[in-house]
Amino acid sequence: MTLGFVQPNDTTSIYELLQESGLPVSDLTPEHLQHFLVMKEGGAVLGVAGVERLSLHRGLIRSLAVSPAHRGKRIASQLYAAIENHACSIGLREVYALTTTIEEWLMRLDFERVERSDVPDDVRSTAEFAGLCPASAVVLRKILRVPAENAPNLYVCS
């Protein structure tokens, strides 16, 4: 298995996997896919995860999915760790996620539940928050970068 950024020939497989997993695809653009990672075996896409930059320091975790035939093999964990590392490397300090299915799993990764009324405007204005994800979706947040102990203007990945 190999993990890497999305290649142009991965797009169709990604859309099929996301649709099969019940995740929205109507708003995904080539710009979004620049910040998506895939786990592949040969040419087959086994899993996908992305992050969408919303502001200078905030992002939204997008489209974390693994094909049903490959679940239970820690692919989601590897994808999430890699996409979080990518988010940190592009300067994001916090990420949000909307989910109806993996709340407990994300909580084990240090996400915390956020009331919908407390969600920042840039998250609230996303297509996912505004309507693609159902109103029953849970909103979660994770702080990725914290001030360095001896340098309050320097942030380090947690």
Contacts in CASP RR format, 6 or more apart in sequence:
PFRMAT RR
TARGET T0000
AUTHOR 0000-0000-0000
METHOD contacts of the structure
MODEL  1
MTLGFVQPNDTTSIYELLQESGLPVSDLTPEHLQHFLVMKEGGAVLGVAG
VERLSLHRGLIRSLAVSPAHRGKRIASQLYAAIENHACSIGLREVYALTT
TIEEWLMRLDFERVERSDVPDDVRSTAEFAGLCPASAVVLRKILRVPAEN
APNLYVCS
1 39 0 8 1.000
1 40 0 8 1.000
1 41 0 8 1.000
1 46 0 8 1.000
1 75 0 8 1.000
2 39 0 8 1.000
2 40 0 8 1.000
2 41 0 8 1.000
2 42 0 8 1.000
3 37 0 8 1.000
3 38 0 8 1.000
3 39 0 8 1.000
3 40 0 8 1.000
3 78 0 8 1.000
3 79 0 8 1.000
3 82 0 8 1.000
4 37 0 8 1.000
4 38 0 8 1.000
4 39 0 8 1.000
4 40 0 8 1.000
4 82 0 8 1.000
5 34 0 8 1.000
5 36 0 8 1.000
5 37 0 8 1.000
5 38 0 8 1.000
6 14 0 8 1.000
6 33 0 8 1.000
6 34 0 8 1.000
6 36 0 8 1.000
6 37 0 8 1.000
6 38 0 8 1.000
6 48 0 8 1.000
7 38 0 8 1.000
10 38 0 8 1.000
10 40 0 8 1.000
10 45 0 8 1.000
11 33 0 8 1.000
13 44 0 8 1.000
13 45 0 8 1.000
14 33 0 8 1.000
14 36 0 8 1.000
14 38 0 8 1.000
14 45 0 8 1.000
14 48 0 8 1.000
14 63 0 8 1.000
15 25 0 8 1.000
15 28 0 8 1.000
17 45 0 8 1.000
17 47 0 8 1.000
17 48 0 8 1.000
17 65 0 8 1.000
17 67 0 8 1.000
18 24 0 8 1.000
18 25 0 8 1.000
18 28 0 8 1.000
18 48 0 8 1.000
18 63 0 8 1.000
18 65 0 8 1.000
19 25 0 8 1.000
20 65 0 8 1.000
20 67 0 8 1.000
20 68 0 8 1.000
21 65 0 8 1.000
23 63 0 8 1.000
23 65 0 8 1.000
24 127 0 8 1.000
24 128 0 8 1.000
24 132 0 8 1.000
24 133 0 8 1.000
26 127 0 8 1.000
26 132 0 8 1.000
27 127 0 8 1.000
27 128 0 8 1.000
27 132 0 8 1.000
28 62 0 8 1.000
28 63 0 8 1.000
32 50 0 8 1.000
32 52 0 8 1.000
32 62 0 8 1.000
35 50 0 8 1.000
35 51 0 8 1.000
35 52 0 8 1.000
35 53 0 8 1.000
35 86 0 8 1.000
35 90 0 8 1.000
36 48 0 8 1.000
36 49 0 8 1.000
36 50 0 8 1.000
36 62 0 8 1.000
36 63 0 8 1.000
36 83 0 8 1.000
37 48 0 8 1.000
37 49 0 8 1.000
37 50 0 8 1.000
37 79 0 8 1.000
37 82 0 8 1.000
37 83 0 8 1.000
37 86 0 8 1.000
38 45 0 8 1.000
38 46 0 8 1.000
38 47 0 8 1.000
38 48 0 8 1.000
39 45 0 8 1.000
39 46 0 8 1.000
39 47 0 8 1.000
39 48 0 8 1.000
39 66 0 8 1.000
39 75 0 8 1.000
39 78 0 8 1.000
39 79 0 8 1.000
40 46 0 8 1.000
45 67 0 8 1.000
46 66 0 8 1.000
46 67 0 8 1.000
46 70 0 8 1.000
46 75 0 8 1.000
47 65 0 8 1.000
47 66 0 8 1.000
47 67 0 8 1.000
47 70 0 8 1.000
47 75 0 8 1.000
47 76 0 8 1.000
47 79 0 8 1.000
48 63 0 8 1.000
48 64 0 8 1.000
48 65 0 8 1.000
48 79 0 8 1.000
49 61 0 8 1.000
49 62 0 8 1.000
49 63 0 8 1.000
49 64 0 8 1.000
49 65 0 8 1.000
49 76 0 8 1.000
49 79 0 8 1.000
49 80 0 8 1.000
49 82 0 8 1.000
49 83 0 8 1.000
50 61 0 8 1.000
50 62 0 8 1.000
50 63 0 8 1.000
50 64 0 8 1.000
50 83 0 8 1.000
51 59 0 8 1.000
51 60 0 8 1.000
51 61 0 8 1.000
51 62 0 8 1.000
51 83 0 8 1.000
51 86 0 8 1.000
51 87 0 8 1.000
51 92 0 8 1.000
51 95 0 8 1.000
52 59 0 8 1.000
52 60 0 8 1.000
52 62 0 8 1.000
52 126 0 8 1.000
53 59 0 8 1.000
53 90 0 8 1.000
53 92 0 8 1.000
54 60 0 8 1.000
54 96 0 8 1.000
54 122 0 8 1.000
54 123 0 8 1.000
54 126 0 8 1.000
55 122 0 8 1.000
56 91 0 8 1.000
57 91 0 8 1.000
57 92 0 8 1.000
57 93 0 8 1.000
57 94 0 8 1.000
57 145 0 8 1.000
58 92 0 8 1.000
58 93 0 8 1.000
58 94 0 8 1.000
58 95 0 8 1.000
58 96 0 8 1.000
58 120 0 8 1.000
58 122 0 8 1.000
58 123 0 8 1.000
59 87 0 8 1.000
59 92 0 8 1.000
59 94 0 8 1.000
59 95 0 8 1.000
59 96 0 8 1.000
59 123 0 8 1.000
60 95 0 8 1.000
60 96 0 8 1.000
60 97 0 8 1.000
60 98 0 8 1.000
60 123 0 8 1.000
60 126 0 8 1.000
60 128 0 8 1.000
61 80 0 8 1.000
61 83 0 8 1.000
61 95 0 8 1.000
61 96 0 8 1.000
61 97 0 8 1.000
62 128 0 8 1.000
64 76 0 8 1.000
64 79 0 8 1.000
64 80 0 8 1.000
64 83 0 8 1.000
64 97 0 8 1.000
64 102 0 8 1.000
66 72 0 8 1.000
66 73 0 8 1.000
66 75 0 8 1.000
66 76 0 8 1.000
66 79 0 8 1.000
76 105 0 8 1.000
80 109 0 8 1.000
84 95 0 8 1.000
84 142 0 8 1.000
84 144 0 8 1.000
85 157 0 8 1.000
87 95 0 8 1.000
87 144 0 8 1.000
88 144 0 8 1.000
88 145 0 8 1.000
88 157 0 8 1.000
91 145 0 8 1.000
92 144 0 8 1.000
92 145 0 8 1.000
93 143 0 8 1.000
93 144 0 8 1.000
93 145 0 8 1.000
93 155 0 8 1.000
94 141 0 8 1.000
94 142 0 8 1.000
94 143 0 8 1.000
94 144 0 8 1.000
94 145 0 8 1.000
95 141 0 8 1.000
95 142 0 8 1.000
95 144 0 8 1.000
96 114 0 8 1.000
96 119 0 8 1.000
96 123 0 8 1.000
96 139 0 8 1.000
96 140 0 8 1.000
96 141 0 8 1.000
97 106 0 8 1.000
97 111 0 8 1.000
97 139 0 8 1.000
97 140 0 8 1.000
97 141 0 8 1.000
97 142 0 8 1.000
98 128 0 8 1.000
98 129 0 8 1.000
98 133 0 8 1.000
98 137 0 8 1.000
98 138 0 8 1.000
98 139 0 8 1.000
98 140 0 8 1.000
99 106 0 8 1.000
99 137 0 8 1.000
99 138 0 8 1.000
99 140 0 8 1.000
100 133 0 8 1.000
100 134 0 8 1.000
100 136 0 8 1.000
100 137 0 8 1.000
100 138 0 8 1.000
103 113 0 8 1.000
103 138 0 8 1.000
103 140 0 8 1.000
106 140 0 8 1.000
106 142 0 8 1.000
107 113 0 8 1.000
107 140 0 8 1.000
109 142 0 8 1.000
110 142 0 8 1.000
110 158 0 8 1.000
111 140 0 8 1.000
111 141 0 8 1.000
111 142 0 8 1.000
112 140 0 8 1.000
112 141 0 8 1.000
112 142 0 8 1.000
113 138 0 8 1.000
113 139 0 8 1.000
113 140 0 8 1.000
114 139 0 8 1.000
114 140 0 8 1.000
114 141 0 8 1.000
115 139 0 8 1.000
116 139 0 8 1.000
119 129 0 8 1.000
119 139 0 8 1.000
123 129 0 8 1.000
123 139 0 8 1.000
124 130 0 8 1.000
129 139 0 8 1.000
143 158 0 8 1.000
144 157 0 8 1.000
144 158 0 8 1.000
145 155 0 8 1.000
145 156 0 8 1.000
145 157 0 8 1.000
145 158 0 8 1.000
146 155 0 8 1.000
146 156 0 8 1.000
146 158 0 8 1.000
147 153 0 8 1.000
147 154 0 8 1.000
147 155 0 8 1.000
147 156 0 8 1.000
148 154 0 8 1.000
148 155 0 8 1.000
148 156 0 8 1.000
END
